[in-house]
């Protein structure tokens, strides 16, 4: 399955620049051909020149070959650069589009950091595959052609070269084994410095307040001499390896020249042929380049495989229906959802009448967040269906669904540039008034105006505590509007006073919308029209908070024992 | 790594930094760096000479092998010459190995310096970007710098070897090979700058794309929820296209490299052939001609190719990376992009921009808004005068004449006076431990103030709890008191000293406790100049409640791994550290939020009973406020100040806050004031009330401090300055 997708992906990527690839393949092969012809022509011209025979034709051949090589080289440089860039961009566009279509499932399956790594690093690696494949013939032809040419000049030359080659391979292998060990040590020391720095950055306020910045810096840098030693050791090992590697190929070539020289004294070769033999030995030793290119191709293939995995995650399909006019009645019928082999929601039936507020409570792990996701079709249930004003959610068009349902989260991602853009995220052309109104309702207006540039402050620069992020996320949901508003634990980091105000504004928010609140606090649940008590993936009871409160098990959901134990003012 | 700057006043975005200026700065630093290490350069040159020798033999030995050996019918002489060449290869390889060691001396020195710089900047500015700087950018700099040194050095010594070789074979050969080689190098040098610009544009576009994806991928859920898939795809698509354009342009410009290679490396081959009849006629031998061709194809062409490819890419990469790393040099301004975990710690830069002397957002009035240099704060002065004897509460304080709104009589619910703090030998002893005088603070010049005209005075031994809704500025207050932030107007004094000079007299424990990898004793003695005696540590641990953890970790000498501790355990360590410090003023900014109520109480009581200690607690639970002998309620526009019981009666917000935790216990029994005094700060909070202008004190809307006279040390606490 995966290989299939990966091959598909590789094939489509290559098809995207097929013309480029064909030209590149031809150009590189031609360049290798010219490169293989040049030593022979050079040798022939030299022989004629030494014999004082007319050699203009051959000198011109050589000049032509050199010119052709330069042209082909230029062509190859531009083409392979262009193909790499085109393919990478194509892959990235394809993948981002797909990832966005898949939505939260993609982040859940791969993890956001890994997704970024795939879209940035792996796409760039996989992007080199078409060009590398197109030039593979040429890369293979060089060393093979070199050996064949040696053989044509004199079989002995090829024999000497081939006999020496294994030594070369053996030495190259010791190199890679040696370095990895000191690299590991270096990275380990570096990791120690990095983690000490991470600790200090996290403890920035303590350090700054204590005025111990310099002392901290010195303490973190204590392993630096060790890092330096490890670094020196790395270069030492690498230097030894490089020395070996640098000696092997020239010695091999000298061996070929020595044999050629002996053959010259026996008049079996000309001076030109000796020169040619030397060049061919160099070309044949270029097998290292081929190995490198093959390894690169393998890496590119592996990277394409990781991209293919992302593509196998199916994107949810949207329907073609629009919402009929309605109050926003939400209905869950036999909703079952599994995550990682565990049934998180188990046949949930729930109705939220239009215009009312339903609070969903339950211990952590009861499936509340998944219920919120399913209710707004951020996830699809494995069985059962969710209806909004009588229409199953999957039958709705993308726009009809997303316009009708607004979400606020416990930890919102604030995406767009400024605070203003963030609150108006997803709206076609939000008016400043609407955004400020939403911010006021979410009680975010006050702290936003205290930011360095108010609403125009870039989000990345806005100092945000968890509570402030939540309020921006709420403001975004309020600005979004729609007939169903889902708050997934979106009040958890607020102080009790602020939460009370927002809940009040929500519950009395008018008949325009239906609210689904995932709540942790009893006070929030108490303000809702009804409470659904979720336990082990099933709805244990639905009713007003006061009624449910008679059950000890329900009260235990809030962990409400000593009032003091409850979360405090900030 | 770090995103675009933007806080403060119109700092240019990082990406838009003027490249040439940065490059010059980097190159100046580079020259200085190399000059300081001339010995290493000499060593590097010394070992590289072996490579020159090898290159020399590459052409010279075969030439002699042909002329004197194989062509003269003496194959043994030929083989001997080739043997010499082989020996040259081995010696050259040895030289290469030693060259690496010399390069290491350069590269590792640079790496050391960059690491030190990144770490010191990271610690100073709490820049999380420093981490990627440390693990990635420094490594890129290290690798590219090494590559650069190797490549340019190799080109230099190889071409010298080849040119000497050509000259010794026959000076005429130099005449043929030299000019095109020079032309090729010159062409390359001329294209270096435009190429580097393309390379840099590509790197910048690539980074912008990575940053963009770095926000999109973690935000997929929110994008789907907002239905903004298409828009986001279009946005990201634009970045992908931008990167594609720069990559293409880079590929096109790379043709220049091919051209300089062709001119410098390939053209001499043709010229040698074309000139061969003339050369041979002028006494150039067969071997010399072959040797010359060998020099060109085996030495010069590869060296030039490495130079052209290596210098073109690594060079600009190195400059880009170095510029990023050097950015925070002491001369330059710190970047605005702080990602410190606490809101208060993040905007020093912005705060400094808005610093002293800039026009405050509040309409200044000579009477109510003393300038920053308008020192002796009336409240502080009164406090100092009125208190008279050390630490003894002054009952029945005179109300400030300038503050007729203050309640003057001590209330019936005045708390029992705490035992007087133990004698302190502090010279600044008779000054209040903390005094804020008309302190105003905002995060930017155009931002609404977080704290406005706040007056607050704490005598030694006081125990203040600060409460208020989240994000209201409680942490900002502690940051001001700790000198982490500078007020826009007003003064902050600790023990009578300006806060900046009182570093050893206060300790701030923030919510995110700082515990570092090391021994427990190191962690606990962090704020003490000398090692703390073990007995004292054990006693402190016992008092604060750290003893069980201390035992688990194996005593003060036990190793601490912060990641293996719970948040509460880390807080206990930070609290004990503050406890053993000499600082008279302890600021706990939700420093106990991960402790259970009993542990919290124990810790707070330990601090309250600390000899000579004054305590400010940003309360996480209302119980913290109950334990304190005075409470400051912050509500953005107003503040209220008094004892727990009095505030219950007088402050609606405080009642609200308390109501969130517990039924109002004592406040209910108190006869509620039927009518609030018209001049009393009314903290009824409600939607739309904020900023609606119904402030009690119209000309001074914010920072009113309500000072009930029932606190033992009375009136000086409040006032309008």
Interface residues (C-beta under 8 A of the other chain):
Chain A: X42 X45 X46 X49 X50 X52 X55 X59 X62 X63 X66 X69 X70 X73 X74 X77 X78 X80 X81 X82 X84 X85 X86 X88 X89 X92 X93 X96 X97 X99 X100 X101 X102 X103 X104 X106 X107 X112 X113 X115 X116 X119 X120 X190 X193 X194 X195 X196 X197 X198 X199 X200 X201 X202 X203 X204 X205 X206 X207 X208 X209 X210 X211 X212 X213 X214 X216 X217 X219 X220 X221 X224 X227 X228 X231 X232 X234 X235 X236 X238 X239 X240 X242 X243 X244 X246 X247 X250 X251 X254 X257 X258 X261 X262 X264 X265 X271 X274 X275 X278 X279 X282 X376 X378 X398 X399 X401 X402 X403 X405 X406 X407 X409 X412 X413 X415 X425 X426 X440 X441 X443 X445 X446 X447 X449 X450 X451 X452 X453 X454 X457 X458 X460 X461 X463 X464 X465 X467 X468 X471 X473 X476 X480 X493 X494 X495 X496 X497 X498 X500 X501 X505 X523 X562 X563 X564 X565 X566 X568 X569 X570
Chain B: X3 X4 X5 X6 X7 X8 X58 X62 X65 X66 X69 X70 X71 X73 X74 X75 X78 X79 X82 X85 X86 X89 X90 X92 X93 X94 X96 X97 X98 X99 X100 X101 X103 X104 X105 X107 X108 X111 X112 X115 X116 X119 X120 X122 X123 X124 X126 X127 X128 X130 X131 X134 X135 X142 X146 X209 X210 X213 X214 X215 X216 X217 X218 X219 X220 X221 X222 X223 X224 X225 X226 X227 X228 X229 X231 X232 X233 X236 X237 X240 X241 X243 X244 X247 X248 X250 X251 X252 X254 X255 X257 X258 X259 X261 X262 X266 X267 X269 X270 X273 X274 X276 X277 X280 X286 X289 X290 X293 X294 X297 X298 X336 X337 X340 X341 X342 X343 X344 X345 X346 X347 X350 X442 X443 X444 X445 X446 X447 X448 X449 X450 X467 X468 X469 X470 X471 X474 X479 X482 X483 X484 X503 X504 X506 X507 X508 X509 X510 X512 X513 X514 X515 X516 X517 X518 X526 X527 X562 X574 X587 X589 X590 X593 X596 X597 X618 X619 X620 X621 X622 X623 X636 X653 X656 X657 X659 X660 X661 X662 X663 X685 X686 X687 X688 X690 X691
